[in-house]
Amino acid sequence: MIKGAVLVLSGKGGVGKTLVAVNIALQLKEKGFKTGLLDADFSASNTGFFLPVKDEQMRMEREILYPANIDGLEYFSMPLFLGEKSVSMTGDQYSQLLKDAVTAAEWQAEYLIVDCPAGYSDELKTAARIFSDVLLGSIIVTQPAHKLDTERALRLHKDLEMPILGLIENMSFLKVGKVEWKIFGESVVETLGEEFEVPVFGKIPLSMKIRKQIEQKDPLLKDVYAEPIIKAVNAILNAKPQKPGFIARMKKFLSTQLTKFVVELTVAINQEISIPQIQQTFGYPGGTIIRLNIYDEDMETIITQTDWIINEGKLTAVEGEYHIDSQIDITPKAFKWAFLGDKILTNGCPYTFQDALRLGQMRIYGERVMVRGAFFMQQVFQDLTQNSKAMDRIRPILKVL
């Protein structure tokens, strides 16, 4: 049974993320732990270049998937199904396939190392959500020439409050004799570690020895090359996953508080905000249904749902079957952070509703012109943050969310 999952990722492709993922998995196996390696880069799988896969095939029996076994390492990769055919899929398809690779597979591993796609978009959040019960954290692989991409990956983790185990810099330098050549520029990993308060496991140099090992399907790094990997493995063994039981116990309480919050929010809007003025700004006539869905933090399950209509300058909650013209999906934390201003992002600015949209913690939908209704409500929320009387009304509820 998987007791710990680790995401190995990078802000940009080509930095050696797979080398690190494979070595972490192999080092854990060498220490005697049952270990699995999941190549989650379905569209560009390349773990097979590192491992002596040969003819090992994953098999499926009665909807149960059995990962391949490579010298004691459990292994899942798309080429084991499809060969070297190209793979193209939507975000929803990726999410479902990744979920199937975890929940429908008969993993015996204690630790699962996930080689994630390069980048830091929906795939990262999908992986974090699927592994939330056992997620130990991410190991981010960087390279001297890609500081900006690594900064973006680090900021996203910090802004989403995702755990980071540490950083490894690959291709850090090339050593010829006693001379070190900075082929890709000066090292950035210590600076990034200090700036984002993240442990630095070390640097892996450019080396023909490593390349030859990979060509020979013997990727396990040794001696000085293995030092960052060993430090990463030690961090993994000392890390603890989140406790989903606590989340489950809080759901009922959260639902009650959110229902109370929506009631107070509606009253505060009608008493303290000039709805007609904002309608004029957005060219929104009202008279149509705006739905507010407050989701859990994974944006998968609706905790509470409210339908509003704007008539004669007032916001009114309605019940029944209606055609929904505009819709806002948002998480409780997004509401809390945006209203209270107590969440400071890594750029030094307070969290806003625009940040909620940017980070995928708020979604806005509408049909043609009626999308204005959702953006109209976003502006209403924004104006509330500047109104002291309205905030006095809703602040006590928000603080307990």
Sequence and secondary structure as in RCSB ss.txt:
>XXXX:A:sequence
MIKGAVLVLSGKGGVGKTLVAVNIALQLKEKGFKTGLLDADFSASNTGFFLPVKDEQMRMEREILYPANIDGLEY
FSMPLFLGEKSVSMTGDQYSQLLKDAVTAAEWQAEYLIVDCPAGYSDELKTAARIFSDVLLGSIIVTQPAHKLDT
ERALRLHKDLEMPILGLIENMSFLKVGKVEWKIFGESVVETLGEEFEVPVFGKIPLSMKIRKQIEQKDPLLKDVY
AEPIIKAVNAILNAKPQKPGFIARMKKFLSTQLTKFVVELTVAINQEISIPQIQQTFGYPGGTIIRLNIYDEDME
TIITQTDWIINEGKLTAVEGEYHIDSQIDITPKAFKWAFLGDKILTNGCPYTFQDALRLGQMRIYGERVMVRGAF
FMQQVFQDLTQNSKAMDRIRPILKVL
>XXXX:A:secstr
   EEEEEE SSSSSSHHHHHHHHHHHHHHTT  EEEEE  TTS  GGGTS  TT   EEETTEEE EEETTEEE
E THHHHTT      HHHHHHHHHHHHHSB    SEEEEE  SSSSHHHHHHHHHTTTTEEEEEEEE GGGHHHH
HHHHHHHHHTT  EEEEEEEEEEEEETTEEE TT S  HHHHHHHHT  EEEEEEE HHHHHHHHTT     GGG
GHHHHHHHHHHHH     HHHHHHHHHHHHHHHHHHHHHHHHHHHHHS HHHHHHHHT    SEEEEEEE TTS 
SEEEEEEEEEETTEEEEE S   EEEEEEE HHHHHHHHH   B TTS B  HHHHHHTTSEEEEESGGGHHHHH
HHHHHHHHHHT HHHHHHHHHHHHT 
